[in-house]
């Protein structure tokens, strides 16, 4: 292969690589803005980053209502921090829509506020909601990722998640869908089989 041919091949590949990197940079920036709304508990703004087709299955107003109820719950205080995008797949384009998979991590701190009423209303006087939550979180995230300060009813969790990023020309910018087993039936309705298989 001649030197000239090698140069032509390399330079013809540059635009594709550049566009892929531009997409990844845009996904990362959009994710950071999205996560900021989650941290600030700006629920209405958070939903603006969700892929709108999800609302055909879960009405947006009901989702907002549920999120606002969680925000108003004073029995569990949740703080999120240290968000980090650990990986973005090469974007896949199908029928003019781009898809990518994001891996990300963050730290979640849960403080369980006990008022004493929990014990009174339970037959088992030894029941501790923080203990129960800790055991449940260990099952989900693994022992090494959950640290429990029993004295202060505080639990630190290192969370690792995945989500799909979707750039559909019908909407503005990149939108997100969580990639979770519990979401699988809905994801199968919203995303092409090729996307679910490759990403």
C-alpha positions in Angstrom: 0.0 0.0 0.0 1.5 3.3 -1.0 2.0 6.2 1.4 -0.4 8.3 -0.5 -3.2 5.7 -0.3 -2.6 5.4 3.5 -2.9 9.2 3.9 -6.1 9.2 1.9 -7.7 6.4 3.9 -6.7 8.1 7.2 -7.9 11.5 6.3 -11.2 10.1 5.0 -11.8 8.4 8.3 -11.2 11.6 10.3 -14.6 13.2 9.8 -16.4 10.1 11.0 -14.2 9.9 14.1 -14.6 13.7 14.7 -18.4 13.5 14.5 -18.4 10.5 16.9 -16.3 12.4 19.4 -18.6 15.5 19.0 -21.6 13.3 19.8 -19.8 11.9 22.9 -18.9 15.4 24.1 -22.5 16.5 23.6 -23.9 13.5 25.4 -21.5 14.0 28.4 -22.4 17.7 28.6 -26.1 17.0 28.4 -25.8 14.2 31.0 -24.0 16.6 33.4 -26.8 19.2 33.0 -29.4 16.4 33.5 -27.7 15.1 36.7 -27.5 18.6 38.1 -31.3 18.9 37.9 -31.6 15.5 39.7 -29.2 16.8 42.5 -31.2 20.0 42.8 -34.5 18.0 42.9 -35.8 20.2 40.1 -38.2 17.4 39.0 -40.0 19.3 36.2 -36.6 20.1 34.6 -35.3 16.6 35.1 -38.3 15.2 33.1 -37.3 17.5 30.2 -34.2 15.3 29.7 -36.2 12.1 29.6 -37.0 10.6 26.1 -40.6 11.9 25.5 -41.9 8.6 24.1 -41.7 7.2 27.6 -44.6 9.4 28.5 -46.8 7.5 26.2 -46.6 4.6 28.7 -46.1 6.6 31.9 -47.9 10.0 31.8 -45.5 12.9 32.5 -47.9 14.6 35.0 -48.1 11.4 37.1 -44.4 10.9 37.0 -43.9 14.5 38.2 -46.5 14.0 40.9 -44.7 10.8 42.2 -41.3 12.6 42.1 -42.7 15.6 44.1 -44.2 13.2 46.7 -40.8 11.6 47.2 -39.2 15.1 47.4 -41.7 16.0 50.2 -41.0 12.9 52.2 -39.0 13.9 55.2 -38.4 10.4 56.6 -35.6 9.8 54.2 -33.1 12.5 53.1 -31.2 11.7 50.0 -28.1 13.6 48.7 -26.3 12.8 45.4 -22.8 13.7 44.6 -19.6 12.9 42.6 -21.3 12.1 39.2 -18.9 10.7 36.7 -19.4 9.4 33.2 -17.3 6.3 33.0 -18.0 5.3 29.4 -20.0 6.2 26.3 -20.4 3.8 23.4 -19.9 4.7 19.8 -23.2 6.2 18.6 -25.4 4.0 16.5 -27.6 5.6 13.9 -30.9 4.0 12.7 -33.5 5.7 10.5 -32.0 9.2 11.3 -32.0 8.6 15.1 -28.8 8.3 17.0 -28.4 6.0 20.0 -25.6 5.5 22.5 -25.1 3.7 25.9 -23.7 5.6 28.8 -22.1 4.1 31.9 -22.0 6.4 34.9 -21.4 6.4 38.6 -22.3 8.6 41.6 -22.4 8.6 45.4 -25.7 8.6 47.1 -26.1 9.3 50.8 -29.3 8.3 52.5 -30.2 9.5 56.0 -33.1 7.7 57.6 -35.0 10.0 60.0 -36.7 8.1 62.8 -39.4 9.7 64.9 -40.1 6.7 67.2 -43.5 6.2 65.6 -42.1 3.4 63.4 -41.3 1.3 66.5 -44.7 2.0 68.2 -46.6 1.0 65.1 -44.6 -2.3 64.6 -45.1 -5.5 66.5 -41.3 -6.1 66.4 -39.8 -3.4 68.7 -36.3 -4.2 67.4 -37.2 -3.2 63.9 -34.9 -0.5 62.6 -35.8 1.0 59.1 -32.2 2.0 58.6 -31.0 -1.6 59.2 -33.6 -2.9 56.8 -32.7 -0.3 54.1 -29.0 -1.1 54.5 -29.6 -4.9 54.0 -31.7 -4.2 50.9 -29.1 -1.8 49.4 -26.3 -4.4 49.9 -28.4 -6.9 47.9 -28.8 -4.3 45.0 -25.3 -2.7 44.9 -23.0 -5.2 46.6 -21.4 -5.2 50.1 -18.3 -3.3 49.0 -20.4 -0.4 47.6 -22.5 0.3 50.7 -21.2 1.8 54.0 -23.5 2.1 57.0 -23.1 4.5 59.9 -25.7 2.9 62.2 -25.3 5.5 65.0 -26.4 8.3 62.6 -28.8 6.1 60.5 -26.7 7.2 57.4 -25.9 5.0 54.4 -23.4 5.8 51.7 -23.8 4.0 48.4 -21.5 4.0 45.4 -23.9 3.6 42.5 -23.1 2.4 39.0 -25.8 2.7 36.4 -26.3 2.6 32.6 -28.7 4.5 30.4 -29.5 5.0 26.8 -28.9 8.4 25.1 -31.2 9.1 22.2 -31.0 11.9 19.7 -34.3 11.9 17.8 -34.8 14.9 15.4 -38.4 15.0 16.5 -37.1 16.5 19.8 -34.3 18.9 20.8 -31.0 17.5 21.8 -30.0 14.2 23.5 -32.6 12.5 25.8 -32.2 9.7 28.2 -33.7 6.3 29.3 -32.5 4.3 32.2 -31.2 0.8 31.2 -32.6 -1.4 33.9 -34.0 -4.9 34.0 -37.3 -3.5 35.5 -37.6 -1.2 32.4 -37.0 -4.0 29.9 -40.6 -4.4 28.8 -41.0 -0.7 28.1 -37.5 -0.4 26.5 -38.5 -3.1 24.0 -41.4 -1.0 22.9 -39.4 2.2 22.7 -36.1 1.2 21.1 -35.3 -0.9 18.0 -34.2 -4.5 18.6 -30.9 -3.7 16.9 -30.2 -1.0 19.5 -31.1 -3.2 22.4 -28.9 -6.0 21.0 -25.8 -3.9 20.1 -26.0 -1.4 23.0 
